[in-house]
């Protein structure tokens, strides 16, 4: 039986649960309260180790006391980024995205994906004005828009919105590109 499925593999500390992640990696951590930065980050990391891309964000980002930038996966603001300003409990966080039109609200972790971006020097439970100033100061939205991840998401979204003629044009462009590459290879082999 894998260690993650063994009974009694969970220890309860307050209303926060340290479970499989530490047991899998044999990491001994002191029990901490849910309000400490390390336990807040472990809650986020535990929620992000599922099927989404956030598992690669790593403990280096999570263990710091920096507010994390997340991508919203569901809801009316899906596809936008926001900042986790406060951890409510092991299921929800308070997020705010004043520069990306994400209202300050409670959001479940299962609809958030960690990004490698983080803000520095943001006070705990900061209001929208403070978050907006810090986002603009650090140019976090521009960093996100220039990231490969955001560019790939934009390309996928653009392809989804194509009509039949747009898909036909893409097909013709691919054929032309393939033809040019094929001719260049033949010419290179002959030389």
C-alpha positions, 0 to 999 in steps of 0.5 A: 500500500502506498504511503499516501493511502496508509491510514493515520497518515494525517496529523491535525493541527488546529483547523489545518491538516498536514498530510501526504506531501510531507509523508511522501518526501519524508520531510520533518516539519514542526507543527505550526498554526494556519496563520504562519507563512509556511503553513499557508504556503503548504496549504496552497502547495497541497492544493496545487499538486493535482492535475494542474500545472502548479506543482512545478511552482515549487517550495522555493516560492511557497515557503517565502512570505511573498504573496503569490500570484495565481491564475483563475481557472473557473468563474467569470474571471477565468483566465485572469491573474490575481494575488492571494492576499489572505488565506481563509482556511484550507479550502479558500483564499482571499484574492484580489486583482485590481489591475486585471478586473478581478474583484476582491473575493473569496475563491476556492483553491481548486479553481486557482493555479499557482504561477511562478510570479510573486509580489514582494513587500505586501502587507497581510490582508492588503486592500485593493489600492495597496495591491494595485500600487504594488502590481504596477510597481513590480510590473507583474501583469506585464511579466505575466503577459510576456511569459510563455505560459500566457502566450500559449494560453492566448494562442489557444484562445485565438484558435478557439475563436476562429470560424470555418474560414479562419481554420481553412486559412490556417490549414493553407498556411501550414501547407505552404510552410511545409512545402517551403521546408520540404523544398529547402531540404531537397535543395540542401541534400542535392548540394 
